[in-house]
Amino acid sequence: MINKLKSKDLIGTKDLSPEEILLILDTAESMKEISSRDIKKVPALRGKTIINLFYESSTRTRTSFEIAGKRLSADVVNISVSTSSVVKGETLKDTAKNLEAMNPDAVVIRHSSSGAPDFISKILKCPVINAGDGAHEHPTQALLDLFTIREKKKELKGLKVSIIGDIAHSRVARSNIYAMNKMGMDVTVSGPSTLIPVDIEKMGVKISTDVKKAIEGADVIIMLRIQLERQEKGLFPSIREYSRLFGLNTEKLKNAKEDVIIMHPGPMNRGVEISADVADGQYSLILDQVTNGVAVRMAILHLLTGGA
């Protein structure tokens, strides 16, 4: 069994081996226990400095990375781009060079441009962790999704997963597809044909534009938000029509397995891609995903920075 990741960076799940994915999930198991203690802190990253560099807004990812670093006793610095030199015209390259001059131990970056984390990883000597880049990848979300699924289902191999919604603009979908294929899971994507990428079958998934059929027999359902900020207009008739055809509600869930689990990377648009009663219902693991996000990000920071 391996005990470290082969790359200094985490840019995407496409680059991870099945063994590396298991290492992260197993490490996250021990990290989750820390969060249940009265004193939620261990000295694993004492003396290390982690910079959260977010060019896009975020609640769950940014907060969980900050909590993860602090629970490992690292010094965490949050850089809000709206109050940084970026608004004065500083380039991403110059920002990276300035951060490198301060000798951080890890940089977590979210950026609207696909490839930005990979770009700065060539400049920074320390580990770079992709917290979401454009419509490319969001590896830590996929890893916490796998952790949550394994926690509930015990095994990953052979599980049937349906990812439903705006597949074309979803970095979460891409990272999950790469990771789930490597773990032997059977993935189906579903949504309006205008929101499903051309040739996505080449990624090893099945396609269904009928949500009821996609739900039928699935062990896991992952609902995705319509990413209006990243897509062109006119890809579907209306929000109301989308919700009627592709939103998950109690009626559609009648086609699902009795032990199905429902997930959502957030933020949710209640009443659009998922109804409130389903989001808060007995099959939902949405808040478990948030809890597990801290443990998984603790594991990643620990593994990449060589924590004690």
Beta strands, then each sheet from edge to edge (+ up, - down):
strand 1: 49-54
strand 2: 75-80
strand 3: 106-111
strand 4: 128-133
strand 5: 160-164
strand 6: 186-190
strand 7: 206-208
strand 8: 220-223
strand 9: 261-263
sheet 1: 2+ 1+ 3+ 4+
sheet 2: 7+ 6+ 5+ 8+ 9+
end
